[in-house]
Amino acid sequence: MNRAEQEREQKVNQNRWRWTFQRSHDREQMRHQLPIIKIHSSNKEYILPSTDEIDRVDFNPVDYINQLFPTEQSLANIDEVIGSVKSKVRSLDTDIRFTIRAHSDIEIDEHKALVKAQNSILLLLFQQMREIKDKANKSEEMAKEITRDIKQLDVAKKNLTTSVTTLNHLQIIAIKKKSYGDIANLSHPVISVLEHFQPYMNIPQIQELSANVKELTVQITVQVRKECEDAFNGPNAKVNVCKIIDVIDPKLRLEVINWFLKTHLSEYTILYQESQELTWLDKIDRRHACHHQLYKESEN
């Protein structure tokens, strides 16, 4: 081996060492600067670091070719390297098409889901609007019914107030004149109307009317009791007083009956005590005659 061949061999060895060192240094840098790629599988994406020089952001084709063919001798494998690169390009094209198709399917699904959600929201909104409209219609009908009822109650209150006030005035006049027949005829409808309005006694106007009627009733009761105690001045007075007693107060009727019996049977009670001879059975005809006489007097 001559000197020229030795120098060339030495230069090749130096280049081989430099290439080996450079590859080792590049691998060390790649470990810290590996790009991120996405691997698609079953519509799921997995993010993994790429170890391929081509996937780097700062890829330099000249440096990459120098790495593949550092010496002249390495050019003997150029066909194999070209085939590998073409295979990688086809693989990348397949991945790109798959990614585009996957994203397109996702966009279509998202659009369908969005349209479905919008339709559901619109349907729910229409239902709520329909319910609100129905409630508004019902509220309007209810308001009309309440207004109609209020108008009827106003008319009834006005008529009732007028009627009771008129009857009260007539009763006052009849009391002063002691026209008990007229009082009896007027009291019955007034008392009937007030009984009908018992559930509405919380209304101030009806309370006031009821209080007025009760006050007149008390006045009539006192006056009628006095008339009874005065022994009914005149036959007609007795009949009219009895009429007013039946209308005004059942308790007053019972009081008058007890008073009447006590007053008219006082002599009978004394004559026919158990200690008297007239209480014996052989004197029963005289007891009957006494009863008959009292009955005739009361009837007259």
C-alpha positions in Angstrom: 0.0 0.0 0.0 1.5 3.3 -1.1 1.4 6.6 0.7 -1.6 7.9 -1.3 -3.7 4.8 -0.4 -2.8 5.1 3.3 -3.9 8.8 3.4 -7.2 7.9 1.7 -7.9 5.1 4.2 -7.1 7.3 7.0 -9.5 10.0 5.7 -12.3 7.4 5.3 -11.8 6.2 8.9 -11.9 9.8 10.1 -15.1 10.4 8.2 -16.6 7.2 9.6 -15.8 8.3 13.1 -17.2 11.7 12.5 -20.4 10.2 11.1 -20.7 7.8 14.0 -20.2 10.6 16.5 -22.7 12.9 14.7 -25.4 10.1 14.7 -24.9 9.5 18.4 -25.1 13.3 19.1 -28.3 13.6 16.9 -30.0 10.7 18.8 -29.2 12.4 22.1 -30.9 15.6 20.8 -33.8 13.7 19.4 -34.5 12.2 22.8 -35.2 15.8 24.2 -36.7 17.3 21.0 -39.0 14.5 19.7 -42.1 15.9 17.9 -45.6 14.9 18.9 -47.7 12.9 16.5 -51.2 11.5 16.8 -52.0 7.8 16.2 -55.7 7.1 15.3 -57.3 3.8 16.3 -61.0 3.0 16.5 -62.0 6.7 16.4 -59.7 7.5 19.3 -56.5 9.5 19.3 -53.4 8.6 21.2 -50.6 11.2 21.4 -47.1 9.6 21.3 -43.6 11.0 20.7 -42.2 10.3 17.2 -38.7 8.9 16.8 -38.6 9.6 13.1 -36.3 12.4 11.8 -38.9 13.3 9.1 -41.5 14.2 11.8 -39.3 16.9 13.4 -40.4 20.5 13.1 -36.9 21.7 12.1 -36.4 18.9 9.5 -33.6 19.6 7.0 -33.6 17.3 3.9 -30.0 17.9 3.2 -28.9 16.9 6.6 -31.3 13.9 6.5 -29.7 12.7 3.2 -26.2 13.1 4.5 -27.3 11.0 7.5 -28.6 8.3 5.2 -25.5 8.4 2.9 -22.5 9.6 4.9 -19.9 8.0 2.6 -19.7 7.1 -1.0 -19.8 3.4 -0.2 -23.3 3.9 1.4 -24.7 4.9 -1.9 -24.8 1.3 -2.9 -28.0 0.9 -0.8 -29.8 3.9 -2.4 -32.5 1.8 -4.1 -33.4 0.2 -0.8 -33.5 3.5 0.9 -35.7 5.0 -1.8 -38.1 2.0 -1.5 -38.3 2.5 2.3 -39.0 6.3 1.8 -41.7 5.5 -0.7 -43.3 3.0 1.7 -43.2 5.6 4.5 -44.8 8.2 2.2 -47.6 5.7 1.3 -48.1 5.0 5.0 -48.2 8.8 5.7 -50.8 9.2 2.9 -52.9 6.5 4.5 -52.7 8.0 7.9 -53.6 11.4 6.5 -56.6 10.1 4.6 -57.7 8.2 7.7 -57.3 11.3 9.9 -59.3 13.4 7.4 -62.0 10.8 7.2 -62.2 10.5 10.9 -62.4 14.2 11.4 -65.1 14.4 8.7 -67.2 11.7 10.4 -66.8 13.5 13.8 -67.9 16.8 12.2 -70.9 15.1 10.7 -71.8 13.5 14.0 -71.3 16.8 15.8 -73.5 18.5 13.3 -76.3 15.9 13.7 -76.0 16.1 17.5 -76.2 19.9 17.3 -79.3 19.8 15.0 -81.0 17.3 17.3 -80.2 19.4 20.4 -81.6 22.5 18.7 -84.7 20.7 17.6 -85.2 19.4 21.2 -84.8 22.8 22.6 -87.2 24.3 20.1 -89.8 21.6 20.9 -89.4 22.2 24.6 -89.7 25.9 24.1 -92.9 25.5 22.0 -94.4 23.3 24.7 -93.6 25.8 27.4 -95.1 28.6 25.3 -98.2 26.6 24.7 -98.6 25.9 28.4 -98.1 29.5 29.3 -100.7 30.5 26.7 -103.2 27.9 28.1 -102.6 29.2 31.7 -103.1 32.8 30.5 -106.4 31.8 28.8 -107.5 30.0 32.0 -106.5 33.0 34.1 -108.4 35.3 31.9 -111.6 33.2 32.1 -111.2 33.0 35.8 -110.8 36.7 36.1 -114.0 37.2 34.0 -115.9 34.8 36.3 -114.6 36.5 39.4 -115.6 39.9 38.0 -119.0 38.6 37.1 -119.5 37.1 40.6 -118.4 40.4 42.1 -120.9 42.4 40.1 -123.6 40.0 41.2 -122.6 40.3 44.8 -122.6 44.0 44.5 -126.1 44.0 43.2 -127.2 41.5 45.8 -125.6 43.6 48.6 -127.3 46.8 47.3 -130.7 45.1 47.1 -130.2 43.4 50.5 -129.1 46.7 52.1 -132.1 48.5 50.7 -134.5 45.8 51.7 -133.3 45.4 55.2 -133.1 49.1 55.7 -136.6 49.6 54.5 -137.9 46.8 56.7 -136.0 48.2 59.7 -137.7 51.5 59.2 -141.1 49.9 58.9 -140.4 47.8 62.0 -139.4 50.9 64.0 -142.7 52.6 62.9 -144.7 49.5 63.7 -143.0 49.2 67.2 -143.9 52.8 68.0 -147.5 52.2 66.9 -147.5 48.7 68.5 -148.7 47.2 65.3 -147.6 43.7 66.1 -149.3 42.1 63.1 -147.2 44.3 60.8 -144.1 43.6 62.8 -144.7 39.8 62.5 -145.1 40.0 58.7 -142.0 42.1 58.3 -139.7 40.2 60.7 -140.1 36.8 59.1 -138.5 37.8 55.7 -135.8 39.8 57.4 -134.7 36.9 59.6 -134.9 34.5 56.7 -132.6 36.7 54.6 -130.1 37.1 57.4 -130.0 33.3 57.9 -129.2 33.0 54.2 -126.3 35.4 54.6 -124.8 33.8 57.7 -121.7 32.5 55.7 -121.0 36.2 54.7 -121.0 37.7 58.2 -117.4 38.7 57.8 -118.5 41.5 55.5 -118.8 44.8 57.4 -122.1 45.9 55.8 -123.8 42.6 56.5 -122.5 42.7 60.1 -124.0 46.1 60.5 -127.4 45.1 59.2 -127.4 42.0 61.4 -126.6 44.1 64.4 -129.4 46.5 63.6 -131.9 43.6 63.3 -130.8 42.1 66.6 -131.1 45.4 68.3 -134.7 45.8 67.0 -135.4 42.2 68.1 -134.3 43.0 71.6 -136.6 46.0 71.7 -139.6 44.1 70.4 -138.9 41.3 72.9 -138.9 43.7 75.8 -142.1 45.4 74.6 -143.9 42.1 73.9 -143.0 40.7 77.3 -144.4 43.9 78.9 -147.6 43.6 76.9 -148.1 40.1 78.0 -147.5 41.0 81.6 -150.1 43.8 81.2 -152.7 41.0 80.4 -153.0 41.8 76.7 -154.9 45.0 76.4 -157.7 44.1 74.0 -158.4 40.8 72.0 -156.7 42.0 68.8 -153.6 42.9 70.7 -153.4 39.4 72.1 -153.6 37.8 68.7 -150.9 40.1 67.1 -148.6 39.7 70.1 -148.8 35.9 69.7 -147.9 36.3 66.1 -144.8 38.4 66.8 -143.8 35.9 69.6 -143.8 33.0 67.1 -141.6 34.9 64.7 -139.0 36.7 66.8 -137.6 34.2 69.4 -138.6 30.7 70.4 -137.3 31.4 73.9 -139.7 34.3 74.3 -142.5 32.0 73.3 -141.6 29.5 76.0 -141.3 32.3 78.6 -144.7 33.7 77.7 -146.3 30.3 77.9 -144.8 29.7 81.3 -145.9 33.1 82.5 -149.4 32.6 81.2 -149.8 29.2 82.9 -148.3 30.5 86.1 -150.7 33.5 86.1 -153.9 31.8 85.0 -153.5 28.6 86.9 -152.4 30.1 90.2 -156.0 29.7 91.7 -156.3 26.2 90.3 -153.0 25.2 91.9 -154.2 26.4 95.3 -157.6 24.8 95.1 -156.4 21.4 93.9 -153.4 20.8 96.1 -152.9 17.2 97.4 -154.1 18.2 100.8 -157.5 19.6 99.6 -160.7 17.5 99.4 -161.2 18.6 95.7 -158.3 16.4 94.7 -160.2 13.2 95.6 -161.4 11.0 92.8 -165.1 11.6 93.6 -164.6 15.3 92.9 -163.1 14.8 89.4 -166.2 16.4 87.8 -165.5 19.7 89.6 -161.8 19.5 88.4 -163.0 19.1 84.8 -165.5 22.0 85.2 -162.7 24.2 86.4 -160.5 23.3 83.4 -163.3 24.0 81.1 -163.9 27.4 82.6 -160.3 28.4 82.3 -160.2 27.3 78.7 -163.2 29.4 77.8 -161.6 32.4 79.5 -158.3 31.9 77.7 -160.1 31.5 74.3 -162.1 34.7 74.8 
